[in-house]
Amino acid sequence: MQKIILTGPESSGKSTLAQQLAAHFETEWLPEYSREYLQNLNRNYHEEDLYEMAKGQFLKEKEAKEKAILTGEKRLICDTSFLVLKIWSIVKYGRCHPFILENLDNHNDAFYILCGTEIEWEFDPLRENPNDRKELYAIYKRELETMNAHFVEVSGSKVERLKTCLNFIS
């Protein structure tokens, strides 16, 4: 099964692109569990919440993979990954929980799509980094290179991004 992971700074078009890819391949996509977790939190998040989000993401991915195998799906499209949780944790708290690092290492066979920041940042109560997106993008790229990950950078319009992704995936 081909695992396709969208990554990059907040408000860089990951969810939109995940939906486009799912529609193109006539499959489902796995939304970011952190968003669901934070929407139900009813307080400001703390460092330990990143670990809880990671556990939730792990379980959601496991369920999605099992379902995909049962239904014969060839691809699993994920709107986030443990890389997002790692960078979020290090940038915000200066360290990262071992569970996140361990599970990031388990994704070395995935195809990563690094979404560019030219899309205008949109306010969302769960977002907190409108001014440092280019710096965060550089961190994502450096991390992917360090991981020796298979990845492609996408930018431009929705159509251009999708075309780049489809060429990369094929």
LINWO-V960501 format. One record per pair of residues at least 12 apart in sequence whose C-alpha atoms are under 7 Angstrom apart, sorted by the first residue. I is the first residue (numbers start at 1). J is the second residue. D is the distance in Angstrom with one decimal. If there is no record, write none. Layout:
# LINWO-V960501
I:J:D  I:J:D
This chain:
# LINWO-V960501
1:74:5.1  1:75:5.5  2:74:6.2  2:75:4.6  2:76:6.2  2:110:6.9  3:75:5.8  3:76:4.8  3:77:6.1  3:110:4.9  3:111:6.1  4:76:6.0  4:77:4.8  4:78:6.1  4:110:5.9  4:111:4.8  4:112:5.9  5:77:6.0  5:78:4.8  5:79:6.2  5:80:6.1  5:81:6.5  5:110:6.8  5:111:6.1  5:112:4.8  5:113:6.1  6:78:6.2  6:79:5.2  6:80:5.6  6:112:5.8  6:113:4.8  6:114:6.2  7:80:5.7  7:81:6.9  7:84:6.7  7:112:6.9  7:113:6.0  7:114:5.1  7:115:6.2  8:114:5.3  8:115:5.3  8:137:6.1  8:140:6.2  9:133:5.8  9:136:6.0  9:137:5.9  10:127:6.9  11:121:5.4  11:122:6.3  12:115:5.7  12:116:6.0  12:117:5.2  12:119:5.9  13:115:6.6  14:79:6.0  14:115:6.5  15:79:5.7  17:162:6.9  18:77:6.5  18:78:7.0  18:79:5.9  22:77:7.0  29:76:6.8  29:77:4.8  29:78:5.9  30:77:6.1  30:78:4.8  30:79:5.9  31:78:6.5  31:79:5.1  32:79:5.5  32:80:5.5  33:53:6.6  33:56:6.3  33:57:5.3  34:53:5.3  37:53:6.6  50:85:6.8  51:97:6.6  54:82:7.0  54:100:6.3  82:100:5.9  82:103:6.6  82:104:5.1  83:104:6.2  85:100:7.0  86:100:6.4  86:101:6.9  108:149:6.2  110:150:7.0  111:150:5.3  111:151:5.7  112:150:6.1  112:151:4.4  112:152:6.6  113:151:5.5  113:152:5.2  113:153:6.1  113:154:6.9  114:151:6.9  114:152:6.0  114:153:4.7  114:154:6.1  115:153:6.1  115:154:5.2  115:155:6.5  116:153:6.9  116:154:5.8  116:155:5.1  117:133:6.5  117:134:6.6  152:168:6.9
